[in-house]
């Protein structure tokens, strides 16, 4: 396997994408008004500060590192391929959210930059994966479920983490 098809590429592209979100979400949320359309209100949940957002990013990063480590240790290209497709679906959501929000959504710039690379990556892994379509589809459904449930979970927890951090900062 070449360096370009390393099992460690997914956490790298993820963190590059999430750096854009970490940097831009607090300012983007701050400039929102109560009259902002529903897409912008729902994007990134109730989280408005960087440290709480970073906690969610860190949790997602740990998940991707675990997936990469398991795939590296087992040589499991099917799990990795399914995880790459799930991540790419996340990028597509960023891209389609912009027109719905009538403007910039944090993460869209890196989504646009990473999309061609991820398509190439998926095609390359598809060509070397030998599991067959039924096994791949099972892994794909599982990966999408884990990614969606995890995203929902962290978007629920980040506002609570944000409140905890504010309370902690104000306590003696």
C-alpha positions in Angstrom: 0.0 0.0 0.0 1.4 3.4 -0.9 1.7 6.3 1.5 -1.2 7.9 -0.3 -3.4 5.0 0.6 -2.4 4.9 4.3 -5.0 4.1 6.8 -3.9 7.2 8.6 -5.1 9.7 5.9 -8.7 9.8 7.2 -7.8 11.4 10.6 -5.5 13.8 8.9 -8.1 15.1 6.4 -10.7 15.2 9.2 -8.5 17.4 11.4 -7.7 19.8 8.6 -11.5 20.1 7.9 -12.3 20.5 11.6 -9.6 23.2 12.0 -11.8 25.4 9.7 -14.8 24.7 11.9 -12.9 25.3 15.2 -11.6 28.6 13.9 -14.8 29.8 12.2 -17.8 28.5 14.2 -17.5 30.8 17.2 -17.4 34.0 15.0 -20.0 32.6 12.6 -22.4 31.8 15.4 -21.8 35.2 17.1 -22.8 37.1 14.0 -26.0 35.1 13.7 -29.2 36.9 14.6 -32.3 35.3 16.1 -34.0 35.8 12.7 -31.4 33.6 10.9 -32.9 30.8 8.9 -33.4 27.4 10.4 -30.4 25.8 8.7 -28.0 28.3 10.3 -29.7 27.9 13.7 -29.4 24.1 13.6 -25.8 24.1 12.3 -23.4 23.2 15.0 -26.2 23.1 17.6 -26.2 25.5 20.5 -22.5 25.5 20.8 -21.0 29.0 20.5 -17.5 28.8 21.9 -14.3 27.2 20.7 -13.4 25.0 23.7 -16.7 23.2 23.7 -16.5 22.7 19.9 -12.9 21.4 20.4 -14.2 18.8 22.8 -16.5 17.4 20.1 -13.8 17.5 17.5 -11.4 15.7 19.9 -14.0 12.9 20.5 -14.5 12.5 16.8 -10.8 12.4 16.3 -10.4 9.6 18.8 -13.0 7.6 17.0 -11.2 8.0 13.7 -7.9 7.2 15.2 -9.4 4.0 16.6 -10.8 3.1 13.2 -7.4 3.8 11.6 -5.6 1.8 14.2 -7.9 -1.2 13.8 -7.7 -1.1 10.0 -3.9 -0.8 10.2 -3.6 -3.7 12.6 -6.0 -5.9 10.7 -5.6 -4.7 7.1 -9.4 -4.2 7.0 -9.9 -2.1 3.8 -13.7 -2.6 4.0 -14.1 -0.8 7.3 -11.8 1.9 6.2 -13.6 2.3 2.8 -16.9 2.5 4.6 -15.5 5.1 7.0 -14.1 7.2 4.1 -17.5 7.2 2.4 -19.2 8.2 5.7 -16.8 11.1 6.1 -17.2 12.1 2.5 -21.0 12.2 3.1 -20.3 14.6 5.9 -18.4 16.8 3.4 -21.3 16.7 1.0 -23.7 17.9 3.8 -21.4 21.0 4.3 -21.5 21.7 0.5 -25.3 21.4 0.2 -26.0 23.3 3.4 -24.5 26.5 2.0 -27.2 27.2 -0.6 -29.9 26.2 2.0 -28.4 28.7 4.4 -27.9 31.3 1.7 -24.2 31.7 2.6 -21.1 30.4 4.2 -21.2 27.4 6.5 -18.0 26.7 8.5 -16.2 23.7 7.0 -17.3 24.2 3.4 -14.0 25.5 2.1 -12.1 22.4 3.3 -15.0 20.3 2.2 -14.6 21.6 -1.4 -10.8 21.2 -1.3 -11.0 17.6 0.2 -13.9 16.3 -2.0 -11.8 15.4 -5.1 -9.2 13.8 -3.0 -11.8 11.8 -1.0 -13.4 10.6 -4.3 -10.1 9.4 -5.5 -9.3 7.8 -2.2 -12.7 5.9 -2.2 -12.2 4.7 -5.8 -8.7 3.6 -4.9 -9.8 1.6 -1.8 -12.8 0.2 -3.7 -10.3 -1.3 -6.3 -8.2 -3.0 -3.6 -11.0 -4.1 -1.3 -11.8 -7.8 -1.8 -14.8 -8.2 0.6 -17.6 -8.1 -2.0 -20.6 -5.9 -2.2 -22.8 -7.6 0.6 -20.0 -7.3 3.2 -19.2 -3.8 2.1 -22.8 -2.7 2.3 -23.1 -4.1 5.9 -20.0 -2.1 6.9 -21.3 1.0 5.1 -24.6 0.9 6.9 -22.8 0.3 10.2 -20.3 3.2 9.6 -23.0 5.6 8.6 -25.0 4.7 11.7 -22.1 5.1 14.0 -21.1 8.4 12.4 -24.6 9.9 12.5 -25.3 8.7 16.0 -21.9 9.9 17.2 -22.5 13.3 15.6 -25.9 13.6 17.2 -24.4 12.7 20.5 -21.6 15.2 20.4 -23.9 18.0 19.3 -26.1 17.2 22.3 -23.1 17.1 24.7 -21.2 20.1 23.4 -23.6 22.7 24.8 -23.5 20.9 28.2 -19.7 21.0 28.1 -19.9 24.7 27.2 -22.1 25.3 30.3 -19.7 23.3 32.4 -16.7 25.2 31.2 -18.5 28.6 31.8 -19.5 27.5 35.3 -15.9 26.2 36.0 -14.4 29.5 34.8 -16.7 31.5 37.2 -16.2 29.3 40.2 -13.5 29.8 42.8 
